[in-house]
């Protein structure tokens, strides 16, 4: 059994998640391969660079990567670690999944995805699934890891992490950003479930086993924001993509987007969510539960 683990990471968080996940499978031949853009993305980011990554992320434009040509297939299973950027796959992940190298390795193979996100991974996973299928692979499972802190608090702390590079308590009082160390360690449990499925030759059932743990999270409020957020991001991305990188107009546009995002996230969303939770959610909850089950089973057919 040969397993290839492909990932991109800036802080190392996604590598830690993947190492923990693969630890119970160490009897197999497991090859880790980190994807590197030819021109590195900044980490820590400046605030302007961070928001400037939105249009290309949302429009799924990859950036050139160092080739994977020394990776020799065939592999029995491919594991892809990814992280959402602006409700879309991170630019290097898009580049990977669209690359001839990935198509060569994934064609006709089962692929399992792991996500190291803040808390909004649905749209990105829907795109990643589509890209893997376009490459001829078959997604058999997905383990999404999130920062379980309140949505507004984690929006603040993740930005702090991204612009300082420090995964510690902002001002000594906020909770630490990112996926909790306990949850990263706990990813090994999912690796154990994968191992059983591989040994019992029932890989097609692995996602049902993952979901049955009850540890995959998706709240109605997050799904509500994600769906509307992605619609708005597409509009902004379309407007901003036409502005030349580095130009004054682009800088102004990106600044406008940044303030729009703060306004939407910290002012509009809490009010709309309050109304949604009080007036609508009690009636819509059974429908949401069905949809959650479908999304956790990696079915995005009617997102
Ligand atoms: C430009 C950018 C945009 C991001 N947008 C999102 C997002 O839309 N949803 C989300 O859950 N996390 C988002 N994150 C957090 C990442 O998904 C990820 O958890 C974090 O960057 C750590 O990943 P690493 O392993 O690459 O260091 C974003 C991060 C970056 C750098």
py3Dmol code that shows the C-alpha trace and the ligand (Angstrom):
import py3Dmol

protein = """\
ATOM      1  CA  UNK A   1       0.000   0.000   0.000  1.00  0.00           C
ATOM      2  CA  UNK A   2       1.465   3.346  -1.100  1.00  0.00           C
ATOM      3  CA  UNK A   3      -0.089   6.608   0.043  1.00  0.00           C
ATOM      4  CA  UNK A   4       0.834  10.067  -1.243  1.00  0.00           C
ATOM      5  CA  UNK A   5       0.098  13.086   0.964  1.00  0.00           C
ATOM      6  CA  UNK A   6       0.015  16.390  -0.908  1.00  0.00           C
ATOM      7  CA  UNK A   7      -0.356  19.717   0.868  1.00  0.00           C
ATOM      8  CA  UNK A   8       0.505  23.372   1.034  1.00  0.00           C
ATOM      9  CA  UNK A   9       0.932  25.178   4.346  1.00  0.00           C
ATOM     10  CA  UNK A  10       2.133  28.558   5.515  1.00  0.00           C
ATOM     11  CA  UNK A  11       2.217  28.220   9.291  1.00  0.00           C
ATOM     12  CA  UNK A  12       2.798  24.458   9.376  1.00  0.00           C
ATOM     13  CA  UNK A  13      -0.674  23.830  10.851  1.00  0.00           C
ATOM     14  CA  UNK A  14      -1.859  21.707   7.936  1.00  0.00           C
ATOM     15  CA  UNK A  15       1.338  19.622   8.063  1.00  0.00           C
ATOM     16  CA  UNK A  16       0.739  18.922  11.775  1.00  0.00           C
ATOM     17  CA  UNK A  17      -2.841  17.864  11.016  1.00  0.00           C
ATOM     18  CA  UNK A  18      -1.714  15.519   8.245  1.00  0.00           C
ATOM     19  CA  UNK A  19       1.094  14.024  10.321  1.00  0.00           C
ATOM     20  CA  UNK A  20      -1.331  13.289  13.118  1.00  0.00           C
ATOM     21  CA  UNK A  21      -3.851  11.769  10.689  1.00  0.00           C
ATOM     22  CA  UNK A  22      -1.246   9.552   9.015  1.00  0.00           C
ATOM     23  CA  UNK A  23       0.449   8.424  12.224  1.00  0.00           C
ATOM     24  CA  UNK A  24      -1.696   5.248  12.628  1.00  0.00           C
ATOM     25  CA  UNK A  25      -0.838   4.357   9.015  1.00  0.00           C
ATOM     26  CA  UNK A  26       2.902   4.379   9.508  1.00  0.00           C
ATOM     27  CA  UNK A  27       3.157   0.667   8.557  1.00  0.00           C
ATOM     28  CA  UNK A  28       2.392   1.690   4.990  1.00  0.00           C
ATOM     29  CA  UNK A  29       4.651   3.563   2.625  1.00  0.00           C
ATOM     30  CA  UNK A  30       3.538   7.165   3.134  1.00  0.00           C
ATOM     31  CA  UNK A  31       5.193   9.901   1.060  1.00  0.00           C
ATOM     32  CA  UNK A  32       4.621  13.508   2.132  1.00  0.00           C
ATOM     33  CA  UNK A  33       5.027  16.126  -0.568  1.00  0.00           C
ATOM     34  CA  UNK A  34       4.715  19.826   0.210  1.00  0.00           C
ATOM     35  CA  UNK A  35       3.582  21.962  -2.705  1.00  0.00           C
ATOM     36  CA  UNK A  36       5.655  25.135  -3.174  1.00  0.00           C
ATOM     37  CA  UNK A  37       4.593  28.106  -5.303  1.00  0.00           C
ATOM     38  CA  UNK A  38       7.490  29.398  -7.414  1.00  0.00           C
ATOM     39  CA  UNK A  39       6.876  32.825  -5.911  1.00  0.00           C
ATOM     40  CA  UNK A  40       6.194  32.307  -2.196  1.00  0.00           C
ATOM     41  CA  UNK A  41       3.086  33.874  -0.674  1.00  0.00           C
ATOM     42  CA  UNK A  42       3.910  36.182   2.209  1.00  0.00           C
ATOM     43  CA  UNK A  43       3.702  34.869   5.769  1.00  0.00           C
ATOM     44  CA  UNK A  44       3.166  36.867   7.864  1.00  0.00           C
ATOM     45  CA  UNK A  45       0.994  38.851   5.466  1.00  0.00           C
ATOM     46  CA  UNK A  46       0.570  42.593   5.369  1.00  0.00           C
ATOM     47  CA  UNK A  47      -3.096  43.475   5.575  1.00  0.00           C
ATOM     48  CA  UNK A  48      -3.081  44.721   1.931  1.00  0.00           C
ATOM     49  CA  UNK A  49      -1.426  41.561   0.597  1.00  0.00           C
ATOM     50  CA  UNK A  50      -3.887  39.402   2.532  1.00  0.00           C
ATOM     51  CA  UNK A  51      -7.001  40.997   1.029  1.00  0.00           C
ATOM     52  CA  UNK A  52      -5.370  41.246  -2.406  1.00  0.00           C
ATOM     53  CA  UNK A  53      -5.347  37.421  -2.516  1.00  0.00           C
ATOM     54  CA  UNK A  54      -9.169  37.444  -2.687  1.00  0.00           C
ATOM     55  CA  UNK A  55      -9.844  37.851  -6.448  1.00  0.00           C
ATOM     56  CA  UNK A  56      -7.492  35.083  -7.616  1.00  0.00           C
ATOM     57  CA  UNK A  57      -8.629  32.758  -4.810  1.00  0.00           C
ATOM     58  CA  UNK A  58     -12.315  33.202  -5.636  1.00  0.00           C
ATOM     59  CA  UNK A  59     -11.803  33.056  -9.413  1.00  0.00           C
ATOM     60  CA  UNK A  60      -9.732  29.880  -8.884  1.00  0.00           C
ATOM     61  CA  UNK A  61      -6.651  31.143 -10.673  1.00  0.00           C
ATOM     62  CA  UNK A  62      -3.645  29.109  -9.636  1.00  0.00           C
ATOM     63  CA  UNK A  63      -0.105  30.442  -9.335  1.00  0.00           C
ATOM     64  CA  UNK A  64       2.872  28.579 -10.880  1.00  0.00           C
ATOM     65  CA  UNK A  65       4.216  25.766  -8.662  1.00  0.00           C
ATOM     66  CA  UNK A  66       7.515  23.961  -8.475  1.00  0.00           C
ATOM     67  CA  UNK A  67       6.924  20.725 -10.451  1.00  0.00           C
ATOM     68  CA  UNK A  68       6.082  17.438  -8.720  1.00  0.00           C
ATOM     69  CA  UNK A  69       7.948  15.494 -11.373  1.00  0.00           C
ATOM     70  CA  UNK A  70      10.097  13.539  -8.937  1.00  0.00           C
ATOM     71  CA  UNK A  71       6.937  12.035  -7.372  1.00  0.00           C
ATOM     72  CA  UNK A  72       6.585   8.583  -8.905  1.00  0.00           C
ATOM     73  CA  UNK A  73       3.172   6.941  -9.025  1.00  0.00           C
ATOM     74  CA  UNK A  74       1.171   4.831  -8.950  1.00  0.00           C
ATOM     75  CA  UNK A  75      -0.201   5.391  -5.458  1.00  0.00           C
ATOM     76  CA  UNK A  76      -3.125   3.431  -3.995  1.00  0.00           C
ATOM     77  CA  UNK A  77      -4.510   6.465  -2.190  1.00  0.00           C
ATOM     78  CA  UNK A  78      -3.887  10.180  -2.433  1.00  0.00           C
ATOM     79  CA  UNK A  79      -4.459  12.459   0.543  1.00  0.00           C
ATOM     80  CA  UNK A  80      -4.840  16.171  -0.196  1.00  0.00           C
ATOM     81  CA  UNK A  81      -4.582  18.694   2.636  1.00  0.00           C
ATOM     82  CA  UNK A  82      -6.112  22.048   1.866  1.00  0.00           C
ATOM     83  CA  UNK A  83      -7.194  25.316   3.461  1.00  0.00           C
ATOM     84  CA  UNK A  84      -9.849  27.794   2.351  1.00  0.00           C
ATOM     85  CA  UNK A  85      -8.825  31.280   1.297  1.00  0.00           C
ATOM     86  CA  UNK A  86     -11.840  33.580   0.970  1.00  0.00           C
ATOM     87  CA  UNK A  87     -14.312  30.669   0.865  1.00  0.00           C
ATOM     88  CA  UNK A  88     -12.333  29.129  -2.020  1.00  0.00           C
ATOM     89  CA  UNK A  89      -9.384  26.755  -2.253  1.00  0.00           C
ATOM     90  CA  UNK A  90      -6.060  28.447  -1.395  1.00  0.00           C
ATOM     91  CA  UNK A  91      -4.373  29.609  -4.626  1.00  0.00           C
ATOM     92  CA  UNK A  92      -1.530  27.018  -4.433  1.00  0.00           C
ATOM     93  CA  UNK A  93      -4.096  24.245  -3.882  1.00  0.00           C
ATOM     94  CA  UNK A  94      -6.046  25.342  -6.960  1.00  0.00           C
ATOM     95  CA  UNK A  95      -2.773  25.313  -8.895  1.00  0.00           C
ATOM     96  CA  UNK A  96      -1.973  21.822  -7.627  1.00  0.00           C
ATOM     97  CA  UNK A  97      -5.355  20.312  -8.471  1.00  0.00           C
ATOM     98  CA  UNK A  98      -5.327  21.828 -11.958  1.00  0.00           C
ATOM     99  CA  UNK A  99      -1.752  20.737 -12.698  1.00  0.00           C
ATOM    100  CA  UNK A 100      -0.815  17.983 -15.170  1.00  0.00           C
ATOM    101  CA  UNK A 101       1.253  16.401 -12.360  1.00  0.00           C
ATOM    102  CA  UNK A 102      -1.815  15.985 -10.163  1.00  0.00           C
ATOM    103  CA  UNK A 103      -3.873  14.667 -13.073  1.00  0.00           C
ATOM    104  CA  UNK A 104      -1.178  12.083 -13.757  1.00  0.00           C
ATOM    105  CA  UNK A 105      -1.153  10.924 -10.122  1.00  0.00           C
ATOM    106  CA  UNK A 106      -4.876  11.104  -9.317  1.00  0.00           C
ATOM    107  CA  UNK A 107      -6.395   9.597 -12.440  1.00  0.00           C
ATOM    108  CA  UNK A 108      -8.588   6.657 -11.443  1.00  0.00           C
ATOM    109  CA  UNK A 109      -7.424   6.862  -7.796  1.00  0.00           C
ATOM    110  CA  UNK A 110      -9.294   7.348  -4.531  1.00  0.00           C
ATOM    111  CA  UNK A 111      -8.559  10.726  -2.948  1.00  0.00           C
ATOM    112  CA  UNK A 112      -9.138  11.765   0.639  1.00  0.00           C
ATOM    113  CA  UNK A 113      -9.147  15.410   1.716  1.00  0.00           C
ATOM    114  CA  UNK A 114      -8.324  17.042   5.040  1.00  0.00           C
ATOM    115  CA  UNK A 115      -9.013  20.689   5.748  1.00  0.00           C
ATOM    116  CA  UNK A 116      -7.341  23.041   8.232  1.00  0.00           C
ATOM    117  CA  UNK A 117      -9.713  26.015   8.207  1.00  0.00           C
ATOM    118  CA  UNK A 118     -11.003  28.776  10.445  1.00  0.00           C
ATOM    119  CA  UNK A 119     -14.598  27.544  10.197  1.00  0.00           C
ATOM    120  CA  UNK A 120     -15.866  28.118   6.651  1.00  0.00           C
ATOM    121  CA  UNK A 121     -14.835  25.229   4.431  1.00  0.00           C
ATOM    122  CA  UNK A 122     -17.976  24.184   2.537  1.00  0.00           C
ATOM    123  CA  UNK A 123     -17.517  26.235  -0.638  1.00  0.00           C
ATOM    124  CA  UNK A 124     -13.803  25.469  -0.817  1.00  0.00           C
ATOM    125  CA  UNK A 125     -14.454  21.742  -0.418  1.00  0.00           C
ATOM    126  CA  UNK A 126     -17.127  21.852  -3.092  1.00  0.00           C
ATOM    127  CA  UNK A 127     -14.560  23.373  -5.510  1.00  0.00           C
ATOM    128  CA  UNK A 128     -11.807  20.971  -4.421  1.00  0.00           C
ATOM    129  CA  UNK A 129     -14.123  17.994  -4.986  1.00  0.00           C
ATOM    130  CA  UNK A 130     -15.026  19.282  -8.445  1.00  0.00           C
ATOM    131  CA  UNK A 131     -11.345  19.809  -9.345  1.00  0.00           C
ATOM    132  CA  UNK A 132     -10.335  16.343  -8.105  1.00  0.00           C
ATOM    133  CA  UNK A 133     -13.125  14.790 -10.158  1.00  0.00           C
ATOM    134  CA  UNK A 134     -12.051  16.835 -13.197  1.00  0.00           C
ATOM    135  CA  UNK A 135      -8.558  15.366 -12.714  1.00  0.00           C
ATOM    136  CA  UNK A 136     -10.061  11.863 -12.864  1.00  0.00           C
ATOM    137  CA  UNK A 137      -9.831  11.156  -9.105  1.00  0.00           C
ATOM    138  CA  UNK A 138     -12.650  10.021  -6.808  1.00  0.00           C
ATOM    139  CA  UNK A 139     -13.146  11.727  -3.439  1.00  0.00           C
ATOM    140  CA  UNK A 140     -13.819   9.031  -0.847  1.00  0.00           C
ATOM    141  CA  UNK A 141     -13.663  11.106   2.305  1.00  0.00           C
ATOM    142  CA  UNK A 142     -13.096  14.475   3.903  1.00  0.00           C
ATOM    143  CA  UNK A 143     -12.086  15.502   7.415  1.00  0.00           C
ATOM    144  CA  UNK A 144     -12.682  19.221   7.947  1.00  0.00           C
ATOM    145  CA  UNK A 145     -10.985  20.727  11.004  1.00  0.00           C
ATOM    146  CA  UNK A 146     -12.072  24.105  12.312  1.00  0.00           C
ATOM    147  CA  UNK A 147     -11.294  26.668  14.966  1.00  0.00           C
ATOM    148  CA  UNK A 148     -14.205  26.098  17.381  1.00  0.00           C
ATOM    149  CA  UNK A 149     -14.030  29.598  18.867  1.00  0.00           C
ATOM    150  CA  UNK A 150     -16.999  31.942  18.244  1.00  0.00           C
ATOM    151  CA  UNK A 151     -17.115  33.163  14.622  1.00  0.00           C
ATOM    152  CA  UNK A 152     -16.441  36.847  15.336  1.00  0.00           C
ATOM    153  CA  UNK A 153     -13.663  36.162  17.815  1.00  0.00           C
ATOM    154  CA  UNK A 154     -11.907  33.721  15.485  1.00  0.00           C
ATOM    155  CA  UNK A 155     -12.169  36.269  12.635  1.00  0.00           C
ATOM    156  CA  UNK A 156     -10.174  38.692  14.791  1.00  0.00           C
ATOM    157  CA  UNK A 157      -7.670  36.150  16.078  1.00  0.00           C
ATOM    158  CA  UNK A 158      -6.994  34.575  12.678  1.00  0.00           C
ATOM    159  CA  UNK A 159      -6.247  37.966  11.189  1.00  0.00           C
ATOM    160  CA  UNK A 160      -3.877  38.621  14.097  1.00  0.00           C
ATOM    161  CA  UNK A 161      -2.178  35.257  13.383  1.00  0.00           C
ATOM    162  CA  UNK A 162      -1.925  35.945   9.639  1.00  0.00           C
ATOM    163  CA  UNK A 163      -0.430  39.448   9.975  1.00  0.00           C
ATOM    164  CA  UNK A 164       1.953  38.663  12.870  1.00  0.00           C
ATOM    165  CA  UNK A 165       2.776  35.010  12.118  1.00  0.00           C
ATOM    166  CA  UNK A 166       2.190  34.302  15.825  1.00  0.00           C
ATOM    167  CA  UNK A 167      -0.264  31.548  16.818  1.00  0.00           C
ATOM    168  CA  UNK A 168      -0.579  32.833  20.365  1.00  0.00           C
ATOM    169  CA  UNK A 169      -3.131  34.678  22.513  1.00  0.00           C
ATOM    170  CA  UNK A 170      -3.681  38.149  21.053  1.00  0.00           C
ATOM    171  CA  UNK A 171      -2.992  40.756  23.806  1.00  0.00           C
ATOM    172  CA  UNK A 172      -2.738  37.844  26.216  1.00  0.00           C
ATOM    173  CA  UNK A 173      -6.539  37.693  26.484  1.00  0.00           C
ATOM    174  CA  UNK A 174      -8.013  36.301  23.249  1.00  0.00           C
ATOM    175  CA  UNK A 175      -8.116  32.523  22.702  1.00  0.00           C
ATOM    176  CA  UNK A 176      -5.254  31.201  20.553  1.00  0.00           C
ATOM    177  CA  UNK A 177      -6.096  31.188  16.810  1.00  0.00           C
ATOM    178  CA  UNK A 178      -6.433  28.181  14.529  1.00  0.00           C
ATOM    179  CA  UNK A 179      -7.317  24.536  15.063  1.00  0.00           C
ATOM    180  CA  UNK A 180      -6.874  23.591  18.741  1.00  0.00           C
ATOM    181  CA  UNK A 181      -3.848  21.349  19.513  1.00  0.00           C
ATOM    182  CA  UNK A 182      -6.241  18.783  21.062  1.00  0.00           C
ATOM    183  CA  UNK A 183      -8.170  18.577  17.784  1.00  0.00           C
ATOM    184  CA  UNK A 184      -4.960  18.273  15.775  1.00  0.00           C
ATOM    185  CA  UNK A 185      -3.882  15.363  17.994  1.00  0.00           C
ATOM    186  CA  UNK A 186      -7.379  13.858  17.748  1.00  0.00           C
ATOM    187  CA  UNK A 187      -7.077  13.662  13.960  1.00  0.00           C
ATOM    188  CA  UNK A 188      -5.177  10.411  14.572  1.00  0.00           C
ATOM    189  CA  UNK A 189      -8.552   8.826  15.434  1.00  0.00           C
ATOM    190  CA  UNK A 190      -9.693   9.481  11.859  1.00  0.00           C
ATOM    191  CA  UNK A 191      -6.457   7.917  10.616  1.00  0.00           C
ATOM    192  CA  UNK A 192      -7.295   4.794  12.646  1.00  0.00           C
ATOM    193  CA  UNK A 193     -10.733   4.621  11.027  1.00  0.00           C
ATOM    194  CA  UNK A 194      -9.107   4.947   7.607  1.00  0.00           C
ATOM    195  CA  UNK A 195      -6.704   2.135   8.473  1.00  0.00           C
ATOM    196  CA  UNK A 196      -9.575  -0.199   9.418  1.00  0.00           C
ATOM    197  CA  UNK A 197     -11.371   0.606   6.176  1.00  0.00           C
ATOM    198  CA  UNK A 198      -8.232  -0.055   4.132  1.00  0.00           C
ATOM    199  CA  UNK A 199      -7.600  -3.348   5.912  1.00  0.00           C
ATOM    200  CA  UNK A 200     -11.199  -4.458   5.535  1.00  0.00           C
ATOM    201  CA  UNK A 201     -11.276  -3.265   1.907  1.00  0.00           C
ATOM    202  CA  UNK A 202     -14.235  -0.965   2.467  1.00  0.00           C
ATOM    203  CA  UNK A 203     -12.740   2.401   1.634  1.00  0.00           C
ATOM    204  CA  UNK A 204     -16.048   3.546   0.140  1.00  0.00           C
ATOM    205  CA  UNK A 205     -17.498   3.512   3.673  1.00  0.00           C
ATOM    206  CA  UNK A 206     -14.800   5.610   5.304  1.00  0.00           C
ATOM    207  CA  UNK A 207     -16.757   8.870   5.203  1.00  0.00           C
ATOM    208  CA  UNK A 208     -19.766   7.268   6.899  1.00  0.00           C
ATOM    209  CA  UNK A 209     -17.355   6.138   9.663  1.00  0.00           C
ATOM    210  CA  UNK A 210     -15.903   9.665   9.950  1.00  0.00           C
ATOM    211  CA  UNK A 211     -19.371  11.226  10.190  1.00  0.00           C
ATOM    212  CA  UNK A 212     -20.511   8.606  12.722  1.00  0.00           C
ATOM    213  CA  UNK A 213     -17.900   9.919  15.202  1.00  0.00           C
ATOM    214  CA  UNK A 214     -20.094  13.019  15.565  1.00  0.00           C
ATOM    215  CA  UNK A 215     -16.919  15.115  15.483  1.00  0.00           C
ATOM    216  CA  UNK A 216     -17.338  16.780  12.092  1.00  0.00           C
ATOM    217  CA  UNK A 217     -18.825  20.219  12.672  1.00  0.00           C
ATOM    218  CA  UNK A 218     -21.124  22.425  10.628  1.00  0.00           C
ATOM    219  CA  UNK A 219     -23.481  24.977  12.174  1.00  0.00           C
ATOM    220  CA  UNK A 220     -26.528  26.490  10.446  1.00  0.00           C
ATOM    221  CA  UNK A 221     -25.181  30.007  11.015  1.00  0.00           C
ATOM    222  CA  UNK A 222     -21.859  29.266   9.363  1.00  0.00           C
ATOM    223  CA  UNK A 223     -23.579  27.675   6.371  1.00  0.00           C
ATOM    224  CA  UNK A 224     -25.918  30.664   6.131  1.00  0.00           C
ATOM    225  CA  UNK A 225     -22.997  33.138   6.049  1.00  0.00           C
ATOM    226  CA  UNK A 226     -20.905  31.014   3.680  1.00  0.00           C
ATOM    227  CA  UNK A 227     -23.584  30.759   1.022  1.00  0.00           C
ATOM    228  CA  UNK A 228     -24.279  34.473   0.942  1.00  0.00           C
ATOM    229  CA  UNK A 229     -20.632  35.405   1.450  1.00  0.00           C
ATOM    230  CA  UNK A 230     -19.491  33.460  -1.594  1.00  0.00           C
ATOM    231  CA  UNK A 231     -22.091  35.202  -3.769  1.00  0.00           C
ATOM    232  CA  UNK A 232     -20.777  38.589  -2.636  1.00  0.00           C
ATOM    233  CA  UNK A 233     -17.120  37.532  -3.023  1.00  0.00           C
ATOM    234  CA  UNK A 234     -17.797  36.498  -6.631  1.00  0.00           C
ATOM    235  CA  UNK A 235     -19.150  39.964  -7.399  1.00  0.00           C
ATOM    236  CA  UNK A 236     -16.175  41.689  -5.719  1.00  0.00           C
ATOM    237  CA  UNK A 237     -13.690  39.343  -7.378  1.00  0.00           C
ATOM    238  CA  UNK A 238     -15.180  40.081 -10.799  1.00  0.00           C
ATOM    239  CA  UNK A 239     -14.886  43.820 -10.190  1.00  0.00           C
ATOM    240  CA  UNK A 240     -11.360  43.751  -8.759  1.00  0.00           C
ATOM    241  CA  UNK A 241      -9.805  41.201 -11.112  1.00  0.00           C
ATOM    242  CA  UNK A 242      -9.888  43.707 -13.970  1.00  0.00           C
ATOM    243  CA  UNK A 243      -7.709  46.188 -12.063  1.00  0.00           C
ATOM    244  CA  UNK A 244      -3.974  45.881 -12.735  1.00  0.00           C
ATOM    245  CA  UNK A 245      -1.985  44.401  -9.804  1.00  0.00           C
ATOM    246  CA  UNK A 246      -0.174  47.120  -7.873  1.00  0.00           C
ATOM    247  CA  UNK A 247      -2.168  49.943  -9.507  1.00  0.00           C
ATOM    248  CA  UNK A 248      -3.685  52.746  -7.447  1.00  0.00           C
ATOM    249  CA  UNK A 249      -7.192  51.726  -8.537  1.00  0.00           C
ATOM    250  CA  UNK A 250      -6.608  48.154  -7.416  1.00  0.00           C
ATOM    251  CA  UNK A 251      -5.282  49.292  -4.028  1.00  0.00           C
ATOM    252  CA  UNK A 252      -8.350  51.467  -3.544  1.00  0.00           C
ATOM    253  CA  UNK A 253     -10.652  48.627  -4.626  1.00  0.00           C
ATOM    254  CA  UNK A 254      -9.004  46.165  -2.239  1.00  0.00           C
ATOM    255  CA  UNK A 255      -9.307  48.678   0.626  1.00  0.00           C
ATOM    256  CA  UNK A 256     -12.999  49.108  -0.180  1.00  0.00           C
ATOM    257  CA  UNK A 257     -13.423  45.318  -0.151  1.00  0.00           C
ATOM    258  CA  UNK A 258     -11.643  45.064   3.217  1.00  0.00           C
ATOM    259  CA  UNK A 259     -13.985  47.603   4.835  1.00  0.00           C
ATOM    260  CA  UNK A 260     -17.005  45.999   3.173  1.00  0.00           C
ATOM    261  CA  UNK A 261     -15.961  42.663   4.683  1.00  0.00           C
ATOM    262  CA  UNK A 262     -15.550  44.077   8.193  1.00  0.00           C
ATOM    263  CA  UNK A 263     -18.921  45.809   7.874  1.00  0.00           C
ATOM    264  CA  UNK A 264     -20.674  42.675   6.572  1.00  0.00           C
ATOM    265  CA  UNK A 265     -19.087  40.332   9.108  1.00  0.00           C
ATOM    266  CA  UNK A 266     -19.220  42.406  12.278  1.00  0.00           C
ATOM    267  CA  UNK A 267     -22.361  44.511  11.737  1.00  0.00           C
ATOM    268  CA  UNK A 268     -24.701  43.060   9.130  1.00  0.00           C
ATOM    269  CA  UNK A 269     -24.218  39.331   9.770  1.00  0.00           C
ATOM    270  CA  UNK A 270     -25.010  39.404  13.527  1.00  0.00           C
ATOM    271  CA  UNK A 271     -28.287  41.276  12.919  1.00  0.00           C
ATOM    272  CA  UNK A 272     -29.353  39.075  10.004  1.00  0.00           C
ATOM    273  CA  UNK A 273     -28.402  35.942  11.953  1.00  0.00           C
ATOM    274  CA  UNK A 274     -30.443  37.068  14.940  1.00  0.00           C
ATOM    275  CA  UNK A 275     -33.531  37.432  12.735  1.00  0.00           C
ATOM    276  CA  UNK A 276     -32.780  34.105  10.987  1.00  0.00           C
ATOM    277  CA  UNK A 277     -32.335  32.273  14.303  1.00  0.00           C
ATOM    278  CA  UNK A 278     -35.480  33.671  15.921  1.00  0.00           C
ATOM    279  CA  UNK A 279     -37.916  33.744  13.013  1.00  0.00           C
ATOM    280  CA  UNK A 280     -36.789  31.119  10.515  1.00  0.00           C
ATOM    281  CA  UNK A 281     -34.368  28.548  11.885  1.00  0.00           C
ATOM    282  CA  UNK A 282     -36.870  26.818  14.215  1.00  0.00           C
ATOM    283  CA  UNK A 283     -38.909  25.898  11.126  1.00  0.00           C
ATOM    284  CA  UNK A 284     -35.962  25.265   8.826  1.00  0.00           C
ATOM    285  CA  UNK A 285     -33.897  23.157  11.229  1.00  0.00           C
ATOM    286  CA  UNK A 286     -35.072  19.719  10.019  1.00  0.00           C
ATOM    287  CA  UNK A 287     -34.163  20.762   6.469  1.00  0.00           C
ATOM    288  CA  UNK A 288     -30.779  22.027   7.656  1.00  0.00           C
ATOM    289  CA  UNK A 289     -30.084  18.710   9.434  1.00  0.00           C
ATOM    290  CA  UNK A 290     -30.679  16.813   6.212  1.00  0.00           C
ATOM    291  CA  UNK A 291     -28.465  19.191   4.297  1.00  0.00           C
ATOM    292  CA  UNK A 292     -25.712  18.998   6.929  1.00  0.00           C
ATOM    293  CA  UNK A 293     -25.677  15.233   6.651  1.00  0.00           C
ATOM    294  CA  UNK A 294     -25.382  15.522   2.879  1.00  0.00           C
ATOM    295  CA  UNK A 295     -22.561  18.099   3.058  1.00  0.00           C
ATOM    296  CA  UNK A 296     -20.646  16.130   5.687  1.00  0.00           C
ATOM    297  CA  UNK A 297     -20.923  13.143   3.345  1.00  0.00           C
ATOM    298  CA  UNK A 298     -19.174  15.338   0.744  1.00  0.00           C
ATOM    299  CA  UNK A 299     -22.233  15.688  -1.483  1.00  0.00           C
ATOM    300  CA  UNK A 300     -22.455  19.242  -2.858  1.00  0.00           C
ATOM    301  CA  UNK A 301     -25.031  18.509  -5.543  1.00  0.00           C
ATOM    302  CA  UNK A 302     -27.499  21.125  -4.294  1.00  0.00           C
ATOM    303  CA  UNK A 303     -25.370  23.494  -2.263  1.00  0.00           C
TER     304      UNK A 303
END
"""
ligand_1 = """\
31
LIG
C -5.769 34.770 2.519
C -6.454 33.856 3.506
C -7.847 33.742 3.497
C -8.489 32.858 4.385
N -9.848 32.673 4.263
C -10.467 31.716 5.018
C -11.836 31.380 4.804
O -12.518 31.930 3.917
N -12.407 30.440 5.599
C -11.708 29.799 6.578
O -12.293 28.963 7.277
N -10.381 30.066 6.783
C -9.749 30.990 6.022
N -8.394 31.239 6.194
C -7.631 30.417 7.159
C -6.957 29.250 6.426
O -7.919 28.401 5.854
C -6.026 28.418 7.320
O -6.743 27.867 8.373
C -4.868 29.185 7.875
O -4.355 30.048 6.869
C -3.746 28.277 8.345
O -3.343 27.436 7.289
P -1.818 27.007 7.003
O -1.737 25.550 7.327
O -1.593 27.296 5.527
O -0.941 27.844 7.855
C -7.742 32.137 5.345
C -6.341 32.310 5.375
C -5.707 33.121 4.467
C -4.204 33.250 4.505
"""
view = py3Dmol.view(width=600, height=400)
view.addModel(protein, "pdb")
view.setStyle({"model": 0}, {"cartoon": {"style": "trace"}})
view.addModel(ligand_1, "xyz")
view.setStyle({"model": 1}, {"stick": {}})
view.zoomTo()
view.show()
